[in-house]
Amino acid sequence: MKAIWNGEVIAESDDTVVVEGNHYFPRSAVREDVLVESATTSVCGWKGTASYFSLQVAGETNADAVWTYRDPKPEAAQVRDHLAFWRGVQVVDA
């Protein structure tokens, strides 16, 4: 799978975890140079608290387009150290 935004591949992996229709990429498969930590958080009843990153690619910013569960609840342990995308990020077969 590939995650693409603003014409650039920002993540690529053949080992994503699919939860609720979202592909979670291993952190090691995501380009660190495009991630900007955000103060935004949200809470999922069964996964826990999500933390967000914004994307910066080719001079453009996509606010809070990436999320992760740093300390997921036990039933969502498979998404630990994984990131997922939304807000216009295309996730496609590689």
matplotlib code that plots the C-alpha trace (Angstrom):
import matplotlib.pyplot as plt

x = [0.0, 1.0, -0.1, 0.1, -0.5, 0.4, 1.9, 4.4, 4.5, 4.6, 4.3, 4.7, 4.3, 3.1, 2.4, -0.5, -3.1, -6.7, -9.1, -12.5, -11.5, -8.4, -4.9, -2.5, 1.1, 4.1, 5.8, 9.0, 7.2, 6.2, 8.5, 9.5, 10.6, 6.9, 5.4, 4.8, 3.6, 0.2, -1.4, -4.7, -6.0, -9.3, -10.7, -12.1, -14.1, -12.3, -8.9, -8.0, -6.6, -5.3, -2.5, -2.2, 0.5, 0.2, 1.8, 4.2, 4.9, 6.3, 5.4, 1.8, 0.4, -2.4, -3.3, -4.0, -4.0, -2.2, -3.2, -1.7, -2.6, 0.6, -0.9, -3.9, -6.3, -5.5, -8.2, -6.5, -2.9, -2.4, -2.3, 0.5, 3.4, 1.3, -0.1, -3.2, -4.2, -7.2, -8.1, -7.3, -4.4, -4.9, -4.2, -3.8, -2.4, 1.3]
y = [0.0, 3.6, 6.8, 9.8, 13.5, 16.5, 14.3, 12.6, 9.1, 9.7, 6.1, 2.6, -0.8, -4.3, -4.8, -2.5, -3.2, -2.5, -1.3, 0.2, 0.5, 2.5, 1.2, 1.8, 1.9, 0.9, 4.1, 2.9, 3.0, 6.7, 9.5, 11.3, 14.4, 15.2, 14.8, 17.8, 17.0, 18.5, 19.3, 17.8, 14.7, 12.7, 9.8, 6.5, 4.4, 1.2, 2.3, 5.0, 8.5, 9.4, 11.9, 13.8, 15.0, 17.5, 16.9, 19.3, 18.5, 20.8, 23.9, 22.8, 21.8, 19.4, 19.9, 16.9, 14.5, 11.7, 10.0, 7.4, 5.6, 5.8, 3.8, 2.0, 0.0, -3.7, -4.6, -2.2, -3.3, -4.1, -0.3, 0.5, 2.2, 2.6, 5.7, 6.2, 9.0, 11.1, 14.6, 14.0, 11.6, 8.8, 5.3, 3.0, -0.4, -0.2]
z = [0.0, -0.6, 1.0, -1.4, -0.8, -2.9, -5.5, -3.2, -1.7, 2.1, 3.2, 1.6, 3.1, 2.3, 6.0, 6.9, 9.5, 8.4, 11.2, 10.4, 6.7, 7.4, 6.6, 9.5, 8.2, 10.4, 11.7, 10.0, 6.6, 6.9, 5.8, 9.0, 7.0, 6.1, 9.6, 12.0, 15.5, 16.3, 19.7, 18.4, 20.1, 19.9, 21.8, 20.4, 22.9, 22.0, 20.7, 23.1, 22.6, 19.1, 18.6, 15.3, 12.8, 10.0, 6.7, 5.0, 1.4, -1.3, 0.7, 1.4, 4.8, 5.5, 9.1, 11.3, 8.3, 10.2, 13.4, 15.7, 18.9, 21.0, 23.8, 22.5, 24.6, 24.7, 22.1, 19.6, 20.3, 16.6, 15.8, 18.2, 16.4, 13.3, 11.5, 9.4, 7.0, 6.0, 4.7, 1.1, 1.5, -1.0, 0.1, -2.9, -3.8, -4.5]

ax = plt.figure().add_subplot(projection="3d")
ax.plot(x, y, z, "-o")
ax.set_aspect("equal")
plt.show()
